[in-house]
């Protein structure tokens, strides 16, 4: 049980690091002269590095287990990235720091998914994942109003150095207290690239991978970066107001993650839980795109809806896991995560380019429209997926 608590703490940090940038945007612009493009690149760097490292993380989970994999990366990359962020004197250092943080956080959720998949009934995976993600999403909450207040009181550098210390301490505890599950004899029979190629030959995975690209990015990217600039430019909102709105969105993501968990069992479907939940996200994005005269309250409600219904990650992971051979559990769940987090990173970078290229008067409508189009395409492909009911996993 103690290993679940430690990984839960690490995942709170992971969720914080992937979303805290929105609240610090005004301070980073003022202190470092960082532009919207640079900050978008920094936010995207977290997701891109996180995603690209999934292949190595998957192999390491299958071969050496979650204890050494998670503790080493969290210690050196996570702790080191937080220190570099705190000591940054140029905007490019924020990009480097966010990339390192992405590498450090990359194994945390996958280590927990690996343990869940090996220890528990597969039919319960969606529930376990969703509850864990919901608890870990407390990091999103900490990265809103509490972060804004702490940064105003002590300065963002001091806060980030404190978080670096917490990250390093968590990594050390993970090394000494995590317990690896017994290794499977077949775990090395499809090593490295061969194992990944074997997974990619499973046709039932293809539509799930496609929807994984888009199921997380709208909520994560808008919450993590675009909410702050949008509220500041359109409504002249202060850091605390931005923190309050992102706090509401973060709480919605926590609630959504937990609520999604049992729905596949109650409704006996994973496919349609994911599909119809994200249709609500699509509608909210369209409203943000076409309604140029929204009030701050109306925009905030739409952001909350995106957070609430855009939290189907746990169910999508369980849907894909249903088609993965037991001996490739580590590589399988990290492959799905690669598409999920990689999709968020690519969308973040593309949205930053779109926002920079479009007239300021239409910047955010273009960004929200981009996410609406990407999500619609992903859902269209997902319509051709094969359902995986919990009892058949």
Beta strands, then each sheet from edge to edge (+ up, - down):
end
